[in-house]
Amino acid sequence: MSRMTHSLRGGGLGGLRVASSILLLVTGIALYSGAAAQDATDDRADVWAVIEAQWDSEANQDRRWMDRLLTEDFSGWSNDTPAPRSRASIKMWDRFTDEQSQMAAHELYPYLIVVHGDTAVAHYFYTAAYEDNDGEVEINNGRYTDVLVRTEDGWKFIAWHGGDDATDD
């Protein structure tokens, strides 16, 4: 019988100390792994909540979302724009398009959210309906990839890319 086995079977206080140390180490690893997994789950949920808040704010015609949710150095490139847009450009074009039509409804479908430290990448699909000033409704489907960073004020968008899927009409 090895010395370790003998000690663990009750052959003295040394074995009890070793067994206690091993148990404490295993418990610590399990708790840390559980806490890390919970943090990752919480981060993904927090990121998704920011994405939903942005879409809800747009639907509710709350133009303040851009100051709250976009970083100062934001750069986003939608499928229907010729180049990436800064936060200032997003604000200007959002005002213009809000005068032409309003979001009547939307639904988001999360696909994958990856959080790596203070950066998150979220892929998702959407369906959105817009009503123009003449009462005509257009329904679009599309996808986005959003990049968010953790700030002192919570998660904020630093970049995004996507938009309506191409149609054959």
Secondary structure, DSSP 4 states (H G I P E B T S, - for coil): --HHHHHHTTS-HHHHHHHHHHHHHHHHHHHHHHHHHHHHHHHHHHHHHHHHHHHHHHHTT-TTHHHHHEEEEEEEEETTSSS-EEHHHHHHHHHHHHHHEEEEEEEEEEEEEEEETTEEEEEEEEEEEEEETTS-EEEEEEEEEEEEEEETTEEEEEEEEEEEPP---
